[in-house]
Amino acid sequence: MKTAICSTGVALIFATMLVSSGCDKKTSATDPTVQSTPGSTRPLEAADLIGYDGKILRKSVDHIKEINEKHNQDVEKMDGSGPDQ
């Protein structure tokens, strides 16, 4: 009987810790500012687990992001150099 009460108490403490760990503040993985950094494509390397080459996939996505950033900068330059309205 004493061990049943003890194990119930331990299970209750463990369950409380488990539930409270899910109530933490927002993590960096869901933070949009972290997703815009160059290292945000690092999780793509996990594609190795399902049969893709994660390093090539990551390099490809990084290249696309760089081209997109360059295009956005060019558009901003053109927008800034146009006639004033």
Phi and psi restraints in degrees (value plus and minus 20) as a CYANA .aco file:
   2 LYS   PHI     -85.9   -45.9
   2 LYS   PSI     -57.6   -17.6
   3 THR   PHI     -90.7   -50.7
   3 THR   PSI     -50.9   -10.9
   4 ALA   PHI     -87.0   -47.0
   4 ALA   PSI     -60.2   -20.2
   5 ILE   PHI     -88.1   -48.1
   5 ILE   PSI     -61.5   -21.5
   6 CYS   PHI     -84.2   -44.2
   6 CYS   PSI     -65.8   -25.8
   7 SER   PHI     -88.9   -48.9
   7 SER   PSI     -52.4   -12.4
   8 THR   PHI     -85.9   -45.9
   8 THR   PSI     -60.6   -20.6
   9 GLY   PHI     -84.4   -44.4
   9 GLY   PSI     -62.9   -22.9
  10 VAL   PHI     -84.7   -44.7
  10 VAL   PSI     -61.9   -21.9
  11 ALA   PHI     -83.4   -43.4
  11 ALA   PSI     -58.9   -18.9
  12 LEU   PHI     -85.5   -45.5
  12 LEU   PSI     -62.7   -22.7
  13 ILE   PHI     -84.3   -44.3
  13 ILE   PSI     -63.5   -23.5
  14 PHE   PHI     -82.5   -42.5
  14 PHE   PSI     -63.4   -23.4
  15 ALA   PHI     -84.4   -44.4
  15 ALA   PSI     -58.9   -18.9
  16 THR   PHI     -84.5   -44.5
  16 THR   PSI     -62.6   -22.6
  17 MET   PHI     -84.5   -44.5
  17 MET   PSI     -60.4   -20.4
  18 LEU   PHI     -84.9   -44.9
  18 LEU   PSI     -64.7   -24.7
  19 VAL   PHI     -87.9   -47.9
  19 VAL   PSI     -61.0   -21.0
  20 SER   PHI     -89.9   -49.9
  20 SER   PSI     -45.2    -5.2
  21 SER   PHI     -89.5   -49.5
  21 SER   PSI     -45.0    -5.0
  22 GLY   PHI     -98.8   -58.8
  22 GLY   PSI     -27.2    12.8
  23 CYS   PHI    -120.0   -80.0
  23 CYS   PSI      -5.7    34.3
  24 ASP   PHI     -88.5   -48.5
  24 ASP   PSI     146.5   186.5
  25 LYS   PHI     -88.9   -48.9
  25 LYS   PSI     153.5   193.5
  26 LYS   PHI     -77.3   -37.3
  26 LYS   PSI     113.7   153.7
  27 THR   PHI    -106.5   -66.5
  27 THR   PSI     147.4   187.4
  28 SER   PHI     -89.2   -49.2
  28 SER   PSI     -42.2    -2.2
  29 ALA   PHI     -88.6   -48.6
  29 ALA   PSI     -47.9    -7.9
  30 THR   PHI    -118.5   -78.5
  30 THR   PSI     -20.0    20.0
  31 ASP   PHI     -99.6   -59.6
  31 ASP   PSI     101.4   141.4
  32 PRO   PHI     -83.9   -43.9
  32 PRO   PSI     -46.5    -6.5
  33 THR   PHI     -89.2   -49.2
  33 THR   PSI     -51.7   -11.7
  34 VAL   PHI     -92.3   -52.3
  34 VAL   PSI     -53.5   -13.5
  35 GLN   PHI     -89.6   -49.6
  35 GLN   PSI     -41.4    -1.4
  36 SER   PHI    -108.9   -68.9
  36 SER   PSI     -22.9    17.1
  37 THR   PHI     -99.3   -59.3
  37 THR   PSI     136.3   176.3
  38 PRO   PHI     -79.5   -39.5
  38 PRO   PSI     -48.4    -8.4
  39 GLY   PHI     -97.9   -57.9
  39 GLY   PSI     -20.8    19.2
  40 SER   PHI     -90.5   -50.5
  40 SER   PSI     -32.9     7.1
  41 THR   PHI    -110.0   -70.0
  41 THR   PSI     -17.9    22.1
  42 ARG   PHI     -78.3   -38.3
  42 ARG   PSI     -58.8   -18.8
  43 PRO   PHI     -80.8   -40.8
  43 PRO   PSI     -38.0     2.0
  44 LEU   PHI     -85.1   -45.1
  44 LEU   PSI     -41.5    -1.5
  45 GLU   PHI     -86.4   -46.4
  45 GLU   PSI     -37.8     2.2
  46 ALA   PHI     -92.0   -52.0
  46 ALA   PSI     -26.1    13.9
  47 ALA   PHI     -84.2   -44.2
  47 ALA   PSI     -34.7     5.3
  48 ASP   PHI     -77.5   -37.5
  48 ASP   PSI     -50.6   -10.6
  49 LEU   PHI     -87.3   -47.3
  49 LEU   PSI     -43.2    -3.2
  50 ILE   PHI    -132.2   -92.2
  50 ILE   PSI      -5.9    34.1
  51 GLY   PHI      84.7   124.7
  51 GLY   PSI     -22.6    17.4
  52 TYR   PHI    -113.0   -73.0
  52 TYR   PSI     141.3   181.3
  53 ASP   PHI    -108.3   -68.3
  53 ASP   PSI      82.2   122.2
  54 GLY   PHI     -83.9   -43.9
  54 GLY   PSI     -55.3   -15.3
  55 LYS   PHI     -87.8   -47.8
  55 LYS   PSI     -62.1   -22.1
  56 ILE   PHI     -87.3   -47.3
  56 ILE   PSI     -61.2   -21.2
  57 LEU   PHI     -80.1   -40.1
  57 LEU   PSI     -64.4   -24.4
  58 ARG   PHI     -85.1   -45.1
  58 ARG   PSI     -63.4   -23.4
  59 LYS   PHI     -82.4   -42.4
  59 LYS   PSI     -58.8   -18.8
  60 SER   PHI     -83.9   -43.9
  60 SER   PSI     -65.3   -25.3
  61 VAL   PHI     -87.3   -47.3
  61 VAL   PSI     -60.1   -20.1
  62 ASP   PHI     -80.6   -40.6
  62 ASP   PSI     -61.5   -21.5
  63 HIS   PHI     -83.2   -43.2
  63 HIS   PSI     -63.3   -23.3
  64 ILE   PHI     -83.3   -43.3
  64 ILE   PSI     -60.8   -20.8
  65 LYS   PHI     -84.8   -44.8
  65 LYS   PSI     -59.2   -19.2
  66 GLU   PHI     -84.5   -44.5
  66 GLU   PSI     -63.2   -23.2
  67 ILE   PHI     -82.5   -42.5
  67 ILE   PSI     -61.4   -21.4
  68 ASN   PHI     -83.5   -43.5
  68 ASN   PSI     -62.9   -22.9
  69 GLU   PHI     -83.9   -43.9
  69 GLU   PSI     -60.9   -20.9
  70 LYS   PHI     -84.2   -44.2
  70 LYS   PSI     -62.1   -22.1
  71 HIS   PHI     -82.1   -42.1
  71 HIS   PSI     -63.5   -23.5
  72 ASN   PHI     -82.6   -42.6
  72 ASN   PSI     -59.3   -19.3
  73 GLN   PHI     -85.3   -45.3
  73 GLN   PSI     -61.2   -21.2
  74 ASP   PHI     -82.4   -42.4
  74 ASP   PSI     -61.3   -21.3
  75 VAL   PHI     -84.5   -44.5
  75 VAL   PSI     -61.1   -21.1
  76 GLU   PHI     -83.8   -43.8
  76 GLU   PSI     -59.4   -19.4
  77 LYS   PHI     -84.3   -44.3
  77 LYS   PSI     -63.7   -23.7
  78 MET   PHI     -85.9   -45.9
  78 MET   PSI     -58.7   -18.7
  79 ASP   PHI     -86.0   -46.0
  79 ASP   PSI     -58.5   -18.5
  80 GLY   PHI     -94.7   -54.7
  80 GLY   PSI     -45.5    -5.5
  81 SER   PHI    -114.6   -74.6
  81 SER   PSI     -20.0    20.0
  82 GLY   PHI     -94.3   -54.3
  82 GLY   PSI     153.6   193.6
  83 PRO   PHI     -86.6   -46.6
  83 PRO   PSI     125.0   165.0
  84 ASP   PHI     -92.8   -52.8
  84 ASP   PSI     123.6   163.6
